[in-house]
Amino acid sequence: RHFHYSLAPIMFFPIFLTAITGSLFQVAVIMGKGTDFLWLLDLHRGKFGSINLELVYPLINAFGVLFLAVTGIVMWLQLNKTKRIHR
């Protein structure tokens, strides 16, 4: 539980940024304006101006999501277990 609560606020920004920029870029492509919004694709991939995290950014997001999913499921199962015991 401690690891989940510690990592969740840190992982929120990169996961949220990836989701938003990917969605907005897809909307731009659908509208035929994809080439005007390539900067969104750069952010989506982890390129932040002079800081280029393209090699590790997908790994950070993937491991963060997996870790939060696993610890979240474990916490949920523990909560359900305590609810069943107290009934």
Secondary structure as a PSIPRED ss2 file (coil, helix, strand):
# PSIPRED VFORMAT (PSIPRED V4.0)

   1 R C   1.000  0.000  0.000
   2 H H   0.000  1.000  0.000
   3 F H   0.000  1.000  0.000
   4 H H   0.000  1.000  0.000
   5 Y H   0.000  1.000  0.000
   6 S H   0.000  1.000  0.000
   7 L H   0.000  1.000  0.000
   8 A H   0.000  1.000  0.000
   9 P H   0.000  1.000  0.000
  10 I H   0.000  1.000  0.000
  11 M H   0.000  1.000  0.000
  12 F H   0.000  1.000  0.000
  13 F H   0.000  1.000  0.000
  14 P H   0.000  1.000  0.000
  15 I H   0.000  1.000  0.000
  16 F H   0.000  1.000  0.000
  17 L H   0.000  1.000  0.000
  18 T H   0.000  1.000  0.000
  19 A H   0.000  1.000  0.000
  20 I H   0.000  1.000  0.000
  21 T H   0.000  1.000  0.000
  22 G H   0.000  1.000  0.000
  23 S H   0.000  1.000  0.000
  24 L H   0.000  1.000  0.000
  25 F H   0.000  1.000  0.000
  26 Q H   0.000  1.000  0.000
  27 V H   0.000  1.000  0.000
  28 A H   0.000  1.000  0.000
  29 V H   0.000  1.000  0.000
  30 I H   0.000  1.000  0.000
  31 M C   1.000  0.000  0.000
  32 G C   1.000  0.000  0.000
  33 K C   1.000  0.000  0.000
  34 G H   0.000  1.000  0.000
  35 T H   0.000  1.000  0.000
  36 D H   0.000  1.000  0.000
  37 F H   0.000  1.000  0.000
  38 L H   0.000  1.000  0.000
  39 W H   0.000  1.000  0.000
  40 L H   0.000  1.000  0.000
  41 L H   0.000  1.000  0.000
  42 D H   0.000  1.000  0.000
  43 L H   0.000  1.000  0.000
  44 H H   0.000  1.000  0.000
  45 R H   0.000  1.000  0.000
  46 G C   1.000  0.000  0.000
  47 K E   0.000  0.000  1.000
  48 F E   0.000  0.000  1.000
  49 G C   1.000  0.000  0.000
  50 S C   1.000  0.000  0.000
  51 I E   0.000  0.000  1.000
  52 N E   0.000  0.000  1.000
  53 L C   1.000  0.000  0.000
  54 E C   1.000  0.000  0.000
  55 L C   1.000  0.000  0.000
  56 V C   1.000  0.000  0.000
  57 Y H   0.000  1.000  0.000
  58 P H   0.000  1.000  0.000
  59 L H   0.000  1.000  0.000
  60 I H   0.000  1.000  0.000
  61 N H   0.000  1.000  0.000
  62 A H   0.000  1.000  0.000
  63 F H   0.000  1.000  0.000
  64 G H   0.000  1.000  0.000
  65 V H   0.000  1.000  0.000
  66 L H   0.000  1.000  0.000
  67 F H   0.000  1.000  0.000
  68 L H   0.000  1.000  0.000
  69 A H   0.000  1.000  0.000
  70 V H   0.000  1.000  0.000
  71 T H   0.000  1.000  0.000
  72 G H   0.000  1.000  0.000
  73 I H   0.000  1.000  0.000
  74 V H   0.000  1.000  0.000
  75 M H   0.000  1.000  0.000
  76 W H   0.000  1.000  0.000
  77 L H   0.000  1.000  0.000
  78 Q H   0.000  1.000  0.000
  79 L H   0.000  1.000  0.000
  80 N H   0.000  1.000  0.000
  81 K H   0.000  1.000  0.000
  82 T H   0.000  1.000  0.000
  83 K H   0.000  1.000  0.000
  84 R H   0.000  1.000  0.000
  85 I H   0.000  1.000  0.000
  86 H C   1.000  0.000  0.000
  87 R C   1.000  0.000  0.000
